[in-house]
Amino acid sequence: MRITQDILFLEIMKFNKDIFISYAHIDDEPMIPGEPGWISELHRSLELRLSQLLGYRPVIWRDKHLTGNDQFGNEIIQQLNEIAILVSVHSPRYIKSEWCMREVTEFYKISENNIGAFIGNKCRILKVIKTPVELSHQAEIIQGLLGYEFYKMDADSGRAVEYGNLYGKEYQLAYWSKLNDLAYDIAALLTEIEKKKNAETALKPVQTLSTPAAGSATKTNDGVKAPQGIYLAETSSDIKENREAIKRHLSEKGYQVLPDKNLPLEAHEYETDVNNALRCCELSVHMIGSNFGLVPEGTNKSRIQLQNEIAAALSSEKKMPRVIWMPAEIRAGDERQSAFLEELKRSDRLLSGADLLIGPLEDLKFAIEDKLQKPEQETNFPESGKEDGNGVKKIYLICDQPDSQAIRPVEDALFNKGFEVIIPAFDGDQTELRLDHQENLKSCDAVLIYYGAGNELWLRAKTRDLMKAAGYGRRQPLKVKTVCVAEPLTPQKERFRSHEVQVISIAGNNLEAIDEFVKELET
């Protein structure tokens, strides 16, 4: 955050209104006669949700007497000095209205002269995008701000569909999810504004904040460096909702998520801003989808590629941990993305410092939380198989539930050879079972997958979990990874082979094959 040195000897004022909603009149005209308009519903629902989050009812004001030409008088300008936060509802009509644009620019100027247009790294103007508009047409002072998009682009028609009650349950749920994001951020900003006002005294010098400078360290208004954040890389449109879910998850836990502004469209400037933002972070998270994504001017690489390459180089330089996630059964949308996915999976350079996860979004949440553990916890993490201090090696014997009895001869054979054998849990809810499975993968010395009643898809899921063990927080590579082929035999089982795992067969009660597994573990 770039801090100007202008000293303003002002008496810190009390804001009479918490929020001013700036909007175009036509955006509140109801599509269905008798129903509330879109802005009216936003006002009502935002007031309700904020009341729940803050514990008191905030004062939200908007001019309900706007004319069709969106005219307003000097009385609105005069009241802007008494408002803590401005919510600017963008739409095609809004950006064409001279007076709506004036509300934004006047509020920004007035804010700079009271407690600052930015509190910490958060602007006191929040941009709600009801209907998509060109970035270049928005007020210049807030073009760099990220907006709250209350719409979704329809994949078939390419048209924007606004969130709300008109278009079905999916869009209604999306409305409340996005409204919740907006409310949480406003509640946090109002809290910070109140703290700042309480910390300042009358006639005390007040530092004002200018628009964040690319790559500058984030500081509070008191000049204190803010906690480092998490870089959540930009994604392609097909997994945009997944990224928003992760951002929401991190924000609710109190992490600062970067980038927190719109990044440049030109490649060199884009790379500079990404590099500077990454240097303020302790972790980078990259979510890879099926689409190639946007390409900045001056390059043929997508934003997704550029961000990963910059983060990989930075990870090599300063050992910054990274997580790369892809949804299960990902399919490239075109040849460019197909080539990128293949290169990403096999390139040590592109995977530098990263754990690669392929699976459910919940796995990514667990991996992020694990990476954010305190450094001392990482340093003191016990060696696999030695948590109890006696050096007994642990074998995680994975099986499908119908095989819980069939595995007993294998379990007994391993136990009699001096190993601690861990069996999967089958009772409990899915979250508990998944957490237990991940903990077992973190702490064991070797994995033996019993391929009996489970089908081919089950086996694929379990072998993919072995690739994700590092993302679950495992500090050391798995010493041995083996698939144990058991009865009933099928043509698929008899043909099964792999370069990633060892394969043995105990068909016909051939427990001597277990010796191959043990020998590999003891070398």
FIKETI-733684 format. One record per residue (C-alpha): x, y, z; residue in three letters. Coordinates in steps of 0.25 Angstrom, whole numbers, plus 5000, padded with zeros to 4 digits. Each point is the difference from the previous one (the first is absolute). Layout:
// residues N
XYZALA;...
END
This chain:
// residues 523
500050005000MET;500650134996ARG;499850115011ILE;500050144997THR;500750105010GLN;498950105000ASP;499650045014ILE;498650045002LEU;499650065013PHE;498649975001LEU;499049965011GLU;499649864997ILE;498550004998MET;498949915003LYS;499449944988PHE;498450025000ASN;499849894990LYS;500849874999ASP;499749974985ILE;499550084988PHE;499549914988ILE;500350084987SER;499249954988TYR;499250034988ALA;498550025001HIS;499749904989ILE;500749885007ASP;499050015011ASP;498849994991GLU;499349865002PRO;500049904989MET;498749955006ILE;498950105004PRO;499850005015GLY;501449945003GLU;501150085006PRO;501150054991GLY;501449945000TRP;500650125007ILE;498950005011SER;500249855002GLU;501550025001LEU;499850115010HIS;499049915009ARG;500949874999SER;501350085003LEU;499450075012GLU;499549875006LEU;501349924998ARG;500850115005LEU;499150015012SER;500349855003GLN;501550024998LEU;500250135008LEU;499049985011GLY;499350144997TYR;499250054988ARG;500950094991PRO;499550134994VAL;499949984985ILE;499550114992TRP;499750024985ARG;499250114993ASP;498749944997LYS;499550124993HIS;500950004988LEU;499450044987THR;500149924987GLY;501250084996ASN;500749975013ASP;500150145004GLN;500450045014PHE;500350135007GLY;501150055009ASN;499349955012GLU;500649864996ILE;501450054999ILE;499950075013GLN;499649875007GLN;501149924994LEU;500950055011ASN;499249935010GLU;500049874994ILE;501049885003ALA;499949914988ILE;499450024986LEU;499549884993VAL;500050034985SER;499049924992VAL;500649994986HIS;499149984987SER;500050054986PRO;499150125004ARG;500850035013TYR;501350024992ILE;499350094990LYS;499450095011SER;500950125002GLU;499450025014TRP;500249855004CYS;501550014996MET;500150135008ARG;499549945013GLU;501149904999VAL;501150104997THR;499550105010GLU;499949905011PHE;501449964997TYR;500550145001LYS;499350035013ILE;500549865006SER;501450044997GLU;499850135009ASN;499449935012ASN;500549865004ILE;500549964987GLY;499449934987ALA;500749875005PHE;500049945013ILE;501249905001GLY;500049954986ASN;498450014998LYS;499450114992CYS;498750065006ARG;499449994987ILE;499449864997LEU;499749974986LYS;498749914997VAL;499949964986ILE;498549974997LYS;500249994985THR;501449994993PRO;500650134995VAL;501450034993GLU;501150035011LEU;500450124992SER;498750065001HIS;500050005015GLN;500450125009ALA;501550004998GLU;500350015015ILE;499349865003ILE;500449934987GLN;501049925008GLY;499149955010LEU;499449865000LEU;498550004998GLY;498949915006TYR;499449944988GLU;498549975002PHE;499949934986TYR;500549884993LYS;500349984985MET;499249894994ASP;500949904993ALA;499049984989ASP;499650134996SER;501250085005GLY;499050105007ARG;500050055014ALA;498949955009VAL;499850095013GLU;499949935013TYR;498750015007GLY;498649935000ASN;499650014986LEU;500949894994TYR;499849895009GLY;500649945013LYS;501449994995GLU;500150154998TYR;499250035012GLN;501049925008LEU;501250074993ALA;499450135004TYR;500049975015TRP;501449944999SER;500550134993LYS;499250095010LEU;500649925011ASN;501450034995ASP;499750154998LEU;499450015014ALA;501249935007TYR;500950104993ASP;499250125004ILE;499949955014ALA;501549995001ALA;500250144994LEU;499050065009LEU;500749945012THR;501450054995GLU;499450144998ILE;499550005014GLU;501349965006LYS;500750114992LYS;499150105005LYS;500149955014ASN;501650004999ALA;500050154995GLU;499850125008THR;499550144996ALA;501150084992LEU;500949885000LYS;500849994987PRO;499349904991VAL;500749924989GLN;499249984987THR;500249894990LEU;500150004985SER;499649894991THR;500949885002PRO;501350004993ALA;500449884992ALA;500949915009GLY;500050105012SER;500049935013ALA;498650005007THR;500050105012LYS;498950055009THR;499750155002ASN;501049995012ASP;501149964991GLY;500049865006VAL;500349894990LYS;498749914998ALA;500149855002PRO;500449924987GLN;498949954992GLY;499749894990ILE;500150014985TYR;498849934994LEU;500350004985ALA;499050054990GLU;499349884993THR;499249974987SER;498550035000SER;499649855001ASP;500549995015ILE;499850155004LYS;498949955010GLU;501049915006ASN;501050115002ARG;499050095006GLU;499749885010ALA;501449995004ILE;500250155001LYS;498750015009ARG;500649895008HIS;501350075002LEU;499450145003SER;499149945010GLU;501249945008LYS;500650145000GLY;501149984989TYR;500350124990GLN;499849954986VAL;500850054988LEU;499950054990PRO;498950105005ASP;500050094988LYS;499849984985ASN;501349974993LEU;500650074988PRO;499649954986LEU;501450014994GLU;501049885003ALA;501250075005HIS;499250095010GLU;499149885004TYR;501349915003GLU;500550125008THR;498850015009ASP;499849855002VAL;501549995004ASN;499850125010ASN;498749945006ALA;500749865001LEU;501150065008ARG;499050055010CYS;499549865002CYS;500349875008GLU;499349914991LEU;499549994986SER;498849924995VAL;499849974986HIS;498749944995MET;500049944986ILE;498849984992GLY;499649954986SER;500150134993ASN;501250074995PHE;499650145006GLY;500350144996LEU;501350044993VAL;500750135004PRO;500550094988GLU;501449974996GLY;500049855003THR;499449874995ASN;499949945014LYS;498850015009SER;499950075013ARG;499949875007ILE;501349954993GLN;500750145003LEU;499649995015GLN;500549865002ASN;501350034993GLU;500350125009ILE;499649935012ALA;500949884997ALA;501250094998ALA;499750085013LEU;499849875007SER;501449954996SER;500550135005GLU;499450025013LYS;499449865003LYS;498650054999MET;499049885001PRO;499049984990ARG;498849924997VAL;499549964986ILE;498649954999TRP;499249934988MET;498649945001PRO;499949854998ALA;499949954986GLU;500450144994ILE;499950014985ARG;500750114992ALA;499050094992GLY;501050024989ASP;501449964995GLU;500750125007ARG;499549955014GLN;500249864997SER;501550034997ALA;500150085013PHE;499449895008LEU;500949904995GLU;501250095002GLU;499650045014LEU;499949855004LYS;501449964996ARG;500850135001SER;500850015013ASP;500250154997ARG;498550034999LEU;499849925013LEU;501150065008SER;499650015014GLY;498649954997ALA;499149895005ASP;499149954989LEU;498649965004LEU;499049944991ILE;498649985006GLY;498950065008PRO;500050155004LEU;500049965015GLU;501349934998ASP;500650144996LEU;499450065012LYS;500749905009PHE;501350024992ALA;500050155002ILE;499749995015GLU;501249905001ASP;501050094993LYS;499650125009LEU;500449935012GLN;501150075008LYS;501449984996PRO;500449945014GLU;498949904998GLN;500649964987GLU;501449995005THR;499649925012ASN;499149904992PHE;500449865004PRO;500649914990GLU;499049904994SER;499949875008GLY;500750065012LYS;498950075007GLU;500049915012ASP;501550005001GLY;500349854998ASN;500350014985GLY;498949904996VAL;499650024985LYS;498650034997LYS;499349934988ILE;498750064995TYR;499249884995LEU;498950064991ILE;498849924996CYS;498650014996ASP;498949985011GLN;499649864994PRO;501449965002ASP;500150035015SER;500049855003GLN;500849954988ALA;501250085004ILE;500249945013ARG;501149904995PRO;500850114994VAL;499850095013GLU;500549885009ASP;501249974991ALA;500450145000LEU;499850025015PHE;500849875003ASN;501150064993LYS;500150115010GLY;499250114992PHE;498950095005GLU;498849984991VAL;499050114998ILE;498649964994ILE;499050104994PRO;498950055009ALA;498649984994PHE;499150055010ASP;499750155001GLY;499650114991ASP;500750034987GLN;500850125005THR;500549925012GLU;500449884991LEU;500850094990ARG;500750075011LEU;500449865007ASP;500549954986HIS;500850124998GLN;500649995013GLU;500449864998ASN;500750044987LEU;500850105007LYS;500549925011SER;500249864994CYS;501449954994ASP;499449924989ALA;498649974994VAL;499549874995LEU;498750004992ILE;499249885001TYR;499349984986TYR;498949905003GLY;498550044999ALA;500350144996GLY;499850034985ASN;501050074991GLU;499450145003LEU;500249985015TRP;501549964997LEU;500250124992ARG;499550095011ALA;500949935010LYS;501350014992THR;499750154997ARG;499950025015ASP;501549965000LEU;500350114991MET;499350105009LYS;500749955013ALA;500950125000ALA;498950094998GLY;499349945013TYR;501350055008GLY;500949884998ARG;501550055003ARG;500749874994GLN;499849924987PRO;499249875002LEU;501149895001LYS;499249894993VAL;498750014992LYS;499449864997THR;498749954994VAL;499749865005CYS;499149924989VAL;499149915007ALA;498849914996GLU;499050004994PRO;500950014987LEU;499550084988THR;500650024987PRO;500250155004GLN;500849955013LYS;500849904992GLU;500550114990ARG;500250115011PHE;501450065000ARG;500650135004SER;501350085000HIS;499550085012GLU;499849895010VAL;500549865002GLN;499149894997VAL;499949865007ILE;499049894999SER;499549915012ILE;498949934991ALA;499949865004GLY;500450035015ASN;501550034995ASN;500450085013LEU;501449984996GLU;499850124991ALA;499950095012ILE;501549975002ASP;500350084988GLU;499350125006PHE;500749985013VAL;501449994994LYS;499750134992GLU;499650075013LEU;501349955008GLU;501050044989THR;
END
